[in-house]
Amino acid sequence: MKRTFIAIIAALTALVSCGPKDGEYTFRLLTTNDVHGHYFDSLYVSDRTANSLLSVSWYVDSIRVADGAENVILLDDGDCLQGDNAAYYYNYVDTVSKHLFARMMEYIGYDAVIVGNHDIETGHPVYDRLVKTMDVPFLAANAIRNDNGQAYFQEYVTLKRHGLKITIIGFTNPNIKSWLSPLLWEGMEFKSLESFAQETVDRIVAQEKSDVVIVAAHIGTGEGDGSQLESQGLDLFKSLKGVDFVVCAHDHRPVVHQDEDICLINAGSHCRNLGCGTVKVTVKGGKVVSKELSADLLALDKKKVDEEMKALFRPEYEAVKAFTLKEVGELKSDLRTRDAYRGMSDYINLIHTLSLSCAPAQISFAAPLTFNGFVKAGTLVYNDLFTIYPFENQLFVVKMTGKEIKDYMEASYDSWINTIGRGQDHVLKIVNAADPRTGQKRWSFENRSYNFDSTGGMIYDVDVTKPMGERVIIKSLADGSAFDPAQTYNVAMTSYRASGGGGLMAAAGIDTDKIGERVVEYYPEIRNILYDYLVENGSIDPAKTGDKAVIGEWKFVPEKKAEAALDRDMALLFPRR
């Protein structure tokens, strides 16, 4: 009922107000981003609560009551469709019902949603379905069709409030091709925002005669120096003309920046904060003569939820929970992703085993995809598969020469370890600094651990006393046959890695724009391969997934020196509490 009331108010405002009357008008811009499937406040498998869209709805309603619904603009800046069981269920399991995310956006009363890179990752059937069925604009002006040069998604939406025109222009991340298989974004390309954003703003504002302009882009905040294609937020903040707000996302780092005539808002991720911008517009003689801007972040209390919304979507929650708790097999011993940082581990052995089972793979690359994931031995439910493999990465088998493989391995370990000795005691590349997402000081990796690939199907050592280029000592393939730098091998890796994610393929001298010429086989999502393995084998047994005749063997050397340094570094990364 209340959503209908809001819609009626907005519609009446648009009809009655043919143009702005003289006076002052204050609008509140509210933003979310990187929700990553946090639709419900439950984790499904425990009594713990989570930040969710239920809390977003509670806070948005409160602000609408205080400020007037017609004075509130609400948008989401992308990465909505991946990251949690609820998103997965309505992406791939229940494909008949209207997508849960679409229904929730409509219920809360969002004015626009921006396309994120993880939304593209779900594939054409998912995001095309959302475009067709969601009664909220899904925006990405820089996703350009190959057949006619037009935008694949809607470019913008203009809201009319009190006779004033408020335009939201959306852009997705221009670096998508570096992470995702071309199969997922077939038929389009992604423009960098460096000049394209200003050109698009100028065209649309001239056409719409906009009074307030919001650029919402699923990009990281960045450094503002033009160096990061995926993080151009500060670049836009510093360069865009005729824009009041830049809303960015992607890096999960909450921040606001404010200048005299423009504000930047990044609300972080997972419904922990609500981005809050305010614009005070003064109209004289029927024209806007001045604007005052401000921006802030509002921390959300996950316990304050919209109970009406929670009750309405209870059947969907129960469907997701039942799927989540479905028993899928047995785990013979605990799995810890942290074990992967110090050498061979049951966790990475499992991923290598799965990858090498996909013909014609001879070698595999795999990294820990959660920093400190844990799955307890015992009966596995489907939810555990999200801990073991949280992303919807496909598996590709790619042709690489032995030299390219060696160069790739050297680059991977260089992102992960130091050369110890000569005053360097840390074998792992770690730093004691404030987490940019939380502000809390702690030891963490300098680089992203999901790029720390080890290699399966080979026997090799990694010498921690040697510099990059000399660390990896390859002895043979897993079956004992010689490894030849000049020979071509079939290498299993994620679609993310094959598309350029992490920069390891570039370090090997491989042009990922032409990766299709090297792919010899495509496989489905790796989590599906894991599920099929459990259906066939009934359990995950390290005695089987750790078969060195299949996955090979590797270690850090010299062992005594490496082990001592690893013990120290792991104690810093994972202190006992």
C-alpha positions in Angstrom: 0.0 0.0 0.0 2.7 2.5 1.0 4.6 1.9 -2.3 1.5 2.7 -4.2 1.1 5.9 -2.2 4.6 7.0 -3.0 4.1 6.3 -6.7 0.9 8.4 -6.7 2.6 11.3 -5.0 5.4 11.2 -7.6 3.0 11.0 -10.5 0.9 13.9 -9.2 4.0 16.0 -8.7 5.0 15.4 -12.3 1.5 16.2 -13.7 0.8 19.3 -11.6 4.3 20.9 -11.9 4.7 21.9 -15.5 7.7 24.0 -14.6 9.5 25.1 -11.4 7.9 27.8 -9.3 10.2 30.3 -7.7 11.5 29.2 -4.3 13.9 26.8 -2.7 13.8 23.1 -3.1 15.9 20.5 -1.2 16.4 17.0 -2.6 18.0 14.1 -0.9 20.0 11.6 -3.0 20.2 8.2 -1.4 22.6 5.5 -2.8 23.5 1.9 -2.3 26.0 -0.2 -4.3 27.6 -3.6 -4.3 24.7 -5.2 -2.5 26.0 -8.6 -3.8 22.8 -10.5 -3.2 22.3 -9.3 0.4 18.5 -9.2 0.0 17.6 -10.9 3.3 18.9 -10.3 6.8 19.5 -14.0 7.5 22.6 -16.1 6.7 20.2 -19.1 6.2 22.5 -21.5 8.2 22.7 -19.7 11.6 20.9 -17.3 13.8 23.3 -14.5 12.9 21.9 -11.5 11.0 23.3 -9.7 8.0 23.1 -6.2 6.5 20.4 -6.3 3.9 18.0 -4.5 1.6 15.5 -4.9 4.4 17.5 -2.3 6.4 17.9 -0.1 3.4 14.1 -0.1 3.0 13.6 0.9 6.7 16.0 3.8 6.5 14.7 5.0 3.1 11.1 5.0 4.4 12.2 7.0 7.4 13.9 9.6 5.3 10.9 9.8 2.9 8.6 10.4 5.8 10.8 13.2 7.2 11.7 14.9 3.9 8.7 14.0 1.7 8.7 11.2 -0.8 8.9 13.6 -3.8 12.1 15.0 -2.4 14.0 11.7 -2.3 16.0 10.2 -5.2 17.1 6.6 -4.7 19.6 4.7 -6.8 21.7 1.6 -6.7 25.2 1.7 -8.3 25.5 -1.9 -9.4 26.7 -5.4 -8.5 23.3 -6.5 -7.4 23.0 -10.0 -8.9 25.9 -12.0 -7.5 27.4 -12.8 -4.2 24.7 -14.5 -2.1 22.5 -17.6 -2.3 19.3 -15.5 -2.9 20.8 -14.0 -6.0 22.1 -17.3 -7.3 18.8 -19.0 -6.7 16.8 -16.4 -8.7 19.5 -16.3 -11.4 19.8 -19.9 -12.2 17.4 -22.1 -10.2 14.0 -20.3 -10.3 14.2 -18.7 -13.7 10.4 -18.7 -14.2 9.4 -16.3 -11.4 10.0 -12.6 -11.7 13.5 -12.1 -10.4 13.5 -11.4 -6.6 15.9 -8.5 -7.0 13.6 -6.8 -9.5 10.6 -7.2 -7.1 12.6 -5.8 -4.2 13.8 -2.7 -6.2 10.2 -2.0 -7.1 9.0 -2.5 -3.6 11.6 -0.2 -2.0 11.0 2.4 -4.8 14.3 2.7 -6.5 14.5 5.3 -9.3 17.4 3.7 -11.1 19.8 0.7 -10.9 23.2 0.8 -12.6 24.7 -2.3 -14.3 27.8 -3.7 -12.5 30.5 -6.0 -13.8 29.2 -8.8 -11.6 25.7 -8.2 -13.0 27.2 -8.8 -16.5 28.9 -11.9 -15.1 25.6 -13.6 -14.6 25.2 -13.8 -18.4 22.7 -12.7 -21.0 19.8 -14.8 -19.8 19.9 -13.2 -16.4 20.5 -9.5 -17.1 18.4 -9.5 -20.2 15.5 -11.0 -18.2 15.9 -8.2 -15.7 15.8 -5.5 -18.4 12.6 -7.0 -19.7 10.8 -7.4 -16.4 12.1 -4.9 -13.8 10.0 -1.7 -13.6 13.1 0.3 -12.6 15.5 1.6 -15.3 18.7 -0.6 -15.6 21.4 1.9 -16.8 24.7 1.6 -18.6 25.3 4.2 -21.3 28.8 2.9 -22.1 27.8 -0.7 -23.0 27.6 -0.2 -26.7 26.0 -2.7 -29.2 28.3 -4.0 -31.9 25.5 -4.2 -34.5 24.3 -0.6 -34.5 26.5 1.4 -32.1 23.6 2.2 -29.8 23.6 1.6 -26.0 22.7 -2.0 -25.1 21.0 -0.8 -21.9 19.0 2.3 -21.1 21.3 5.3 -20.9 19.6 7.5 -18.4 16.3 8.4 -16.7 15.0 11.9 -15.9 12.8 12.4 -12.9 10.5 15.5 -12.7 10.0 16.8 -9.2 8.4 20.1 -8.4 8.8 21.0 -12.1 12.6 20.5 -11.9 14.3 17.8 -14.0 16.7 15.5 -12.2 18.7 13.3 -14.6 20.5 10.1 -13.6 23.0 8.9 -16.2 24.4 5.4 -15.7 27.7 3.8 -16.7 29.1 0.3 -16.1 32.7 -0.6 -15.5 34.7 -0.1 -18.7 37.3 -2.8 -17.7 34.8 -5.7 -17.9 36.6 -7.4 -20.9 39.6 -7.9 -18.6 37.7 -10.1 -16.2 34.8 -11.8 -17.9 34.5 -14.2 -20.8 33.3 -12.6 -24.1 30.5 -15.1 -24.0 29.0 -13.2 -21.1 28.9 -9.9 -22.9 28.5 -11.0 -26.5 27.2 -8.4 -28.8 28.6 -5.3 -27.0 31.7 -3.4 -26.0 32.5 -1.1 -23.1 33.7 2.4 -23.5 36.2 4.0 -21.2 34.7 7.0 -19.4 37.7 9.3 -19.9 36.1 11.5 -22.6 32.9 9.4 -23.2 31.3 10.4 -19.9 31.5 14.1 -20.6 30.3 13.7 -24.2 27.3 11.6 -23.0 26.5 14.1 -20.2 26.6 17.1 -22.6 24.4 15.3 -25.1 21.8 14.2 -22.6 21.7 17.4 -20.5 21.2 19.4 -23.7 18.4 17.1 -24.8 16.7 16.9 -21.4 17.4 20.4 -20.2 18.3 19.0 -16.8 18.4 21.0 -13.6 20.2 18.5 -11.5 22.6 15.9 -13.0 23.7 12.7 -11.3 26.4 10.5 -12.9 26.3 7.0 -11.4 29.1 4.7 -12.6 30.0 1.3 -11.4 33.7 2.2 -11.0 36.1 2.4 -8.1 37.0 5.7 -6.5 40.6 5.4 -7.7 43.4 7.9 -7.2 42.3 10.6 -9.6 45.4 10.3 -11.7 43.9 8.6 -14.8 45.9 5.4 -14.1 43.0 3.0 -13.4 40.5 2.0 -16.0 38.3 0.2 -13.5 38.5 3.0 -10.9 37.8 6.4 -12.6 35.6 7.9 -9.8 37.9 10.7 -8.8 38.9 11.2 -12.4 35.2 12.0 -13.1 34.9 14.1 -9.9 37.8 16.3 -11.0 37.0 16.6 -14.7 33.2 16.5 -15.3 31.4 19.7 -16.0 27.7 20.3 -15.5 27.4 17.4 -13.1 26.3 17.7 -9.4 27.0 14.2 -8.1 29.3 11.4 -9.1 28.2 8.1 -7.5 30.8 5.4 -7.7 31.2 1.8 -6.4 33.1 -1.4 -7.2 36.0 -1.2 -4.7 33.8 -1.6 -1.5 35.5 1.4 0.1 33.1 3.9 1.6 34.1 7.5 1.0 32.7 10.9 0.1 34.5 13.9 -1.5 33.1 17.4 -1.8 34.0 20.4 -3.9 32.2 23.6 -4.3 30.0 22.5 -7.2 30.3 18.6 -7.2 30.2 15.7 -4.7 31.4 12.1 -5.0 29.7 9.3 -3.0 30.8 5.7 -2.6 28.6 3.9 -0.1 30.9 0.9 0.3 29.1 -2.5 0.0 26.7 -5.0 1.3 24.1 -2.5 2.6 26.4 -1.4 5.4 26.0 2.3 4.6 23.6 4.5 2.8 25.1 7.2 0.6 23.4 10.6 1.4 23.7 13.6 -0.9 21.8 16.8 -0.5 21.2 19.5 -3.1 19.4 22.7 -2.3 18.1 24.4 -5.5 17.1 28.0 -5.7 14.7 29.0 -8.5 14.1 32.6 -9.6 12.1 33.7 -12.7 11.4 30.0 -13.4 15.2 29.2 -13.7 17.7 27.6 -11.4 20.0 30.4 -10.2 22.0 28.5 -7.5 22.7 25.1 -6.0 24.2 24.1 -2.7 25.6 20.5 -2.4 26.7 18.3 0.4 27.4 14.6 0.9 27.8 12.1 3.8 27.5 8.4 4.7 24.8 7.0 7.0 25.8 3.7 8.7 22.9 1.3 8.8 21.9 -0.8 11.8 21.2 -4.3 10.4 18.7 -4.9 13.1 16.4 -2.1 11.9 14.5 -3.8 9.1 11.3 -3.2 7.2 9.0 -5.8 8.8 6.3 -5.4 6.2 8.8 -6.1 3.4 10.3 -9.0 5.4 6.8 -10.6 5.7 5.9 -10.0 2.1 9.0 -11.8 0.8 9.0 -14.6 3.4 8.0 -17.3 0.8 11.0 -16.3 -1.3 13.3 -16.4 1.7 12.0 -19.9 2.6 12.6 -21.1 -1.0 16.2 -19.9 -0.9 16.8 -21.4 2.6 15.5 -24.8 1.5 17.8 -24.7 -1.5 20.7 -23.5 0.7 20.3 -26.4 3.2 20.0 -29.1 0.6 22.5 -31.9 1.5 25.0 -32.5 -1.3 27.6 -34.9 0.1 30.2 -35.3 2.8 33.5 -33.5 3.6 36.0 -35.9 5.1 38.2 -33.2 6.8 38.1 -29.5 7.4 38.9 -27.1 4.6 40.6 -23.8 5.3 41.5 -21.4 2.5 44.2 -19.8 4.6 46.3 -22.9 4.3 46.9 -22.1 0.6 49.2 -19.2 1.5 51.9 -21.4 2.8 52.0 -24.2 0.3 49.9 -27.1 -0.9 46.5 -27.4 0.9 43.5 -29.6 0.8 41.5 -26.7 -0.4 43.5 -25.8 -3.5 44.2 -29.5 -4.1 40.4 -29.9 -4.5 40.2 -27.1 -7.1 43.2 -28.5 -9.0 41.6 -32.0 -9.0 38.3 -30.6 -10.4 40.1 -28.5 -13.1 42.4 -31.4 -14.2 39.3 -33.7 -14.6 38.2 -31.4 -17.4 39.7 -32.8 -20.7 42.0 -32.0 -22.3 43.6 -30.1 -19.3 47.2 -31.1 -18.4 48.0 -28.3 -16.1 45.8 -26.0 -13.9 46.0 -22.7 -12.1 44.0 -22.0 -9.0 43.9 -19.4 -6.2 42.1 -19.1 -2.8 38.9 -17.2 -3.5 38.1 -16.2 0.1 40.7 -14.7 2.4 39.9 -16.9 5.4 37.1 -19.3 4.4 36.4 -22.4 6.5 34.2 -25.4 6.0 33.9 -27.9 8.8 34.1 -31.7 8.1 30.8 -33.5 8.0 27.7 -33.3 5.9 27.8 -30.7 3.2 24.9 -28.5 2.3 24.7 -26.4 -0.9 25.5 -23.3 1.1 29.0 -24.8 1.8 29.7 -24.8 -1.9 29.4 -21.0 -1.9 32.2 -20.9 0.7 34.3 -23.3 -1.2 33.7 -21.5 -4.5 32.0 -18.1 -4.1 32.0 -16.9 -7.7 30.3 -17.9 -10.9 33.6 -18.4 -12.8 33.5 -20.7 -15.8 36.4 -23.0 -16.4 38.4 -22.5 -19.6 41.1 -24.8 -21.0 43.7 -22.6 -22.7 46.8 -23.3 -24.9 50.0 -21.9 -23.4 53.7 -22.6 -24.1 55.9 -23.9 -21.4 57.7 -20.5 -21.3 54.4 -18.7 -20.9 53.5 -21.0 -18.0 56.8 -20.4 -16.3 56.5 -16.6 -16.7 52.9 -16.7 -15.4 54.0 -18.7 -12.3 56.8 -16.2 -11.6 54.4 -13.3 -11.8 51.9 -15.1 -9.5 54.4 -15.8 -6.8 55.8 -12.3 -7.1 52.4 -10.9 -6.1 52.4 -13.2 -3.1 56.0 -13.5 -1.6 59.1 -11.5 -1.0 62.7 -12.5 -1.5 63.8 -13.0 2.1 67.3 -12.2 3.4 69.3 -8.9 3.4 67.0 -7.4 6.0 63.7 -8.8 4.6 62.1 -11.1 7.2 58.6 -11.3 5.7 58.3 -14.1 3.1 54.6 -13.1 2.5 54.0 -9.6 1.1 52.0 -8.2 4.0 51.6 -4.8 5.5 50.3 -3.4 8.8 47.9 -0.7 7.6 44.3 0.5 8.0 41.8 -1.5 6.0 40.3 1.1 3.5 36.9 -0.5 3.9 36.7 -0.3 7.7 39.5 1.9 8.8 40.7 -0.8 11.2 44.5 -1.3 11.3 45.6 -4.9 10.8 48.1 -7.1 8.9 46.9 -7.9 5.4 48.3 -8.8 2.0 49.6 -6.0 -0.2 47.8 -7.6 -3.1 44.6 -9.5 -3.6 44.8 -13.1 -2.5 42.4 -14.3 -5.1 45.2 -13.7 -7.6 47.7 -16.0 -5.7 47.7 -18.9 -8.2 49.5 -22.1 -7.6 49.9 -24.7 -10.3 48.5 -28.2 -10.5 49.7 -31.1 -12.7 53.4 -30.2 -12.1 56.2 -30.9 -9.6 58.2 -27.7 -8.7 59.8 -25.7 -6.0 59.6 -22.0 -5.2 62.8 -20.6 -3.8 62.1 -17.7 -1.4 65.7 -16.5 -1.5 65.6 -15.8 -5.2 64.2 -12.8 -7.1 61.3 -12.9 -9.5 62.3 -14.8 -12.6 64.4 -17.2 -10.7 62.1 -18.4 -8.0 60.1 -21.2 -9.8 62.1 -24.4 -10.3 60.1 -26.8 -12.5 61.2 -30.4 -12.2 58.6 -32.2 -14.3 54.9 -32.8 -14.9 52.9 -34.7 -12.3 53.4 -38.0 -14.2 57.2 -37.5 -14.2 57.5 -36.5 -17.8 59.8 -33.6 -18.8 58.5 -30.1 -18.9 59.5 -28.3 -22.1 59.4 -24.5 -22.3 58.9 -24.8 -26.1 56.0 -27.2 -26.0 52.4 -26.2 -25.9 50.2 -27.4 -23.0 46.5 -27.3 -22.2 46.0 -25.2 -19.1 42.8 -25.1 -17.0 41.9 -21.7 -15.5 39.0 -19.6 -14.6 37.2 -17.4 -17.2 38.3 -14.5 -15.0 41.9 -15.3 -15.3 41.7 -16.2 -19.0 40.1 -12.9 -19.7 43.0 -11.0 -18.0 41.9 -10.8 -14.4 44.8 -10.2 -12.0 47.2 -9.4 -14.9 48.9 -12.8 -14.8 48.2 -13.6 -18.5 49.6 -10.2 -19.5 52.7 -11.0 -17.4 53.0 -14.1 -19.5 52.9 -12.0 -22.7 49.4 -13.2 -23.7 47.0 -10.8 -25.4 43.7 -11.7 -23.7 41.8 -9.7 -26.3 42.5 -12.7 -28.5 41.9 -15.4 -25.9 39.3 -17.1 -28.0 42.1 -18.2 -30.4 43.7 -20.1 -27.5 40.7 -21.6 -25.8 40.4 -25.3 -26.7 37.4 -26.1 -24.4 34.8 -24.3 -22.4 33.3 -25.7 -19.2 30.4 -24.5 -17.0 30.8 -22.7 -13.7 33.3 -24.3 -11.4 30.8 -24.6 -8.6 28.7 -26.7 -10.9 31.7 -28.9 -11.6 32.2 -29.3 -7.8 28.5 -30.2 -7.4 28.7 -32.8 -10.2 31.8 -34.2 -8.5 29.9 -34.7 -5.3 27.0 -36.3 -7.1 29.4 -38.8 -8.6 31.7 -39.4 -5.6 29.5 -38.7 -2.6 32.3 -37.0 -0.7 35.4 -34.7 -0.8 38.2 -36.9 0.5 41.7 -35.3 0.7 43.2 -38.7 0.2 41.6 -38.7 -3.3 41.8 -35.0 -4.2 45.4 -34.9 -3.0 46.6 -37.5 -5.4 50.1 -36.3 -6.3 50.1 -38.4 -9.5 47.3 -36.1 -10.7 47.9 -32.7 -9.1 51.7 -32.9 -8.7 53.6 -31.4 -5.8 55.2 -28.1 -4.8 56.8 -26.4 -1.8 58.7 -23.3 -0.7 62.4 -23.8 -0.4 64.8 -23.8 1.5 62.2 -25.5 3.6 63.6 -24.7 7.1 64.0 -21.0 6.4 60.7 -20.7 4.5 58.7 -22.5 7.2 60.1 -20.2 10.0 59.2 -17.1 8.0 55.8 -18.4 7.1 55.0 -19.3 10.7 55.7 -15.7 11.7 53.7 -14.1 8.9 50.7 -16.4 9.3 50.6 -15.5 13.0 50.4 -11.8 12.1 47.7 -12.4 9.4 45.6 -14.7 11.6 46.3 -13.9 15.3 44.7 -16.1 17.9 41.9 -14.4 19.7 
